[in-house]
Amino acid sequence: MAFLRSPVGVVLGAFLVTLLVGLIGVRAVGSSLSGLMGLGRRVSHGATSSAPAPLVPDASGFDATRIVDDEVFYDSGAMTREEIAAFLTRVNSGCQPGSDGTECLATATFSMQEREATTFCPGDIKAASGLSAADVVWEVSQACDINPQVLLVLIHKEQGLLTASGRTLSARDYEAAAGYACPDHGTCDPQWAGFFPQLYGAASQFQRYRISPETYDVVAQRPTRIAYSPDTQCGSGEVTVANQATAGLYNYTPFQPNEAAGSGGDQCTSWGNWNFYGYFKALFGSPTSG
């Protein structure tokens, strides 16, 4: 005790007190910094988001004269109803309803209106409701003798429907699903608006091209100038289409990709038929043989 009251003891005691206070301060500051850093790391476990994996077209091997073989395009037995359903469940996995409440493709339900057999679609369609997208695709493919894979690729090429989700999904996507009787910057013809009418209209149109080829602009084995873009200044190129299915695609979407498409495209690139080939190959394998 006498030592602590001595000058040396007083100085030493003051030093120890200062050191102790400093250590306490450093610990407090460290705890505060740790807390602040922890705030920066916090995430809300309840705020998760998901979306289907994007589809990347594989356009390797694209040939403007033969985009898809006839044997592939008109093969209505390429997939069963169950296989279509499983395919949609897989590619649409993670989909979120649209901001307007539009249901995802794999879970949405649709109605079909009665259609009598025609020259172009020799199978009749019975009116029904509460059908899945797979049901509609399969029924139309059977009635109109079109490969269901063609219809699946078509609705993705036109509206991105296989993976549309959240902000990229709206009622318009179903109204104009196949782009049939739907101008790019306008509303669809009301009689063809909706998922089933769109698929049925497109499938029957492809059969019109096949049955009455001479009444349309692009005919297989006949040299034809096909534009690169709706912009006439982009020009056109002569194409001798090898087969009917490819001619049908050009009559449905009357533009061919230009040379720039292979390197990312430019202001004159039209992607429709390029993407049809690319999405088909990515999803189902090459649509052409050899």
JOLIN-V615544 format. One line per field, one symbol per residue. ss: DSSP state (H for helix, E for strand, L for the rest). psi: psi as a letter, one per 30 degrees, with the letter a starting at -180 (. if undefined). burial: + if it has 24 or more other ideal C-beta (glycine too) atoms within 12 Angstrom, else -. A space follows every 50 residues. Layout:
# JOLIN-V615544
ss = ???
psi = ???
burial = ???
This chain:
# JOLIN-V615544
ss = LHHHHLHHHHHHHHHHHHHHHHHHHHHHHHHHHHHHHHHHHLLLLLLLLL LLLLLLLLLLLLLLLLLLLHHHHLLLLLLLHHHHHHHHHHHLLLLLLLLL LLLLLLLLEEEELLELLLLLLLLLELLEEEEEHHHHHHHHHHHHLLLHHH HHHHHHHHHLLLLLLHHHLLHHHHHLLLLLLELLLLLELHHHLLHHHHHH HHHHHHHHHHHLHHHLLLLLLLEEEEELLLLHHHLEEEEELLLHHHHHHH HHLLLLLLHHHHHLLLLLLLLHHHHHHHHHHHHHLLLLLL
psi = eeeffleeeeeeeeeeeeeeeeeeeeeeeeeeeeeeeeeffkljffilll llkkkjkjgkgkjffjekkefeegifgfkleeeeeeeeeefgkfkkllfg gklleffllllklkklkleeifklkkkllgkleeeeeeeeeeeghkkfee eeeefeeefgfegkkbfgkleeeeeheggkhjlehallkefgkleeeeee eeeeeeeeeeeiefglejkkgkkkkklflfjfffalkkkjkfleeeeeee eejhklkaefefhflafgkkfeeeeeeeeeeeeglkgll.
burial = -------------------------------------------------- ++--+-+-+--+++++++++-+++-+-++-+--++-++--++--++++-- -+++++-+-+-++-+----++-+-+-----++++++++++++++++++++ +++++++++++++++--+++-+++++++++++-----+---+++++++++ ++++++++++--+--+-+++---+-++++------+--+-++++++++++ ++++++++--+------+++++++++++++++++-+++--
